Amino acid sequence: MHISYMKLGYNDCSPLGQFILKYLREEDLTLKDLATKSGLTRPGLRSMLEKRGSPTETSLIKLAKGMGVSPRLLLQLKHQNEIENPITPDAIDLFLKAVEELIKVFTEVTKNLPEGKRLDKDEILLLAVKSARLIDY
């Protein structure tokens, strides 16, 4: 199996990512093969390899089924990564500032929408948080 196209080395990966790479090598699978087998997208699976990856429990359960391993093991590896690679206070501050700025932008943009199409404050907050998560801090 060739993993060079991923441009992500073993040591660049989270504990979960290292486990996935080892599995791919042992099973002679590509990332796309495992994604298909697990019912995940290739980009979604690739993000699980990264130290800043934060897969959902649903995605981990799908992956566990595709790999034939216990979901509990994958959840443990995810939490091990959170301990080994904690989010710094600076990253938290940057995230919160991004959310605040995005709330301002989304509020401004949506106030020009027709009454029935405007987002309420909760919807704007949710959209801002989801958008801020896309930024690499």
C-alpha positions, 0 to 999 in steps of 0.5 A: 500500500502506498500512503505517500499521497497523504503527506502525513507521516506516522509521527504526525498522526494522533494515536487513532491515526497511527492505529488506522495507518497500522491497520491499513498497512496490515490489511493492504488497504488504501484510505479510500478502501477503508472509507468505503468499507466504513461508510465514511468519506475519504476526507472525513477519514483522513481528518481522523488521522490528524492530531487536531482531528475530532471525530464524532462518536458516530463516525468512530462507530462506523469506522470500528465496524469497517475495521472489525474492532471495538468502538470502545478501542477507537474512543479510547484512542480519540481520548488519548489524543485529547490528553496528549495534544490538549488545546492550548488557552491561546487556541481557545481564545482564538476560537472564541474570538473567531466565533464572536466575529463570525456572529457579527458577520452572520448577523449583518448578512442575515438581517438583509434576508426576508423575514421568513429566511432570517436566522435566529440568534441560536442558529447564528451561534451554531453556524458561527461555531461550526464555521470556526471549527474549520479554522486551524488554530 
